[in-house]
Amino acid sequence: MRTMSEFEAQVLSDLSVLKAQMSGLVGDGHGGQLAELERRMERHEQNWQRAKGFVTAMSVLLAAIEVAMEAWRRH
């Protein structure tokens, strides 16, 4: 059996570091940083949709109040 060259040892060392980093990023089946980022983005999107719905509802309410006030003023 031949011994590893310095280059081969460095490649294996770098691959080991890369494997550890990927495990932290992707996770080991229980979710990693990417899964957490996806969850945060989904929560942000839900909050954004709620805010848009609230603004839409308030716009409709204010428009209805404006129409009612204009009708009351004409009488």
Order of alpha helices (4+ residues) and beta strands (2+ residues): alpha-alpha
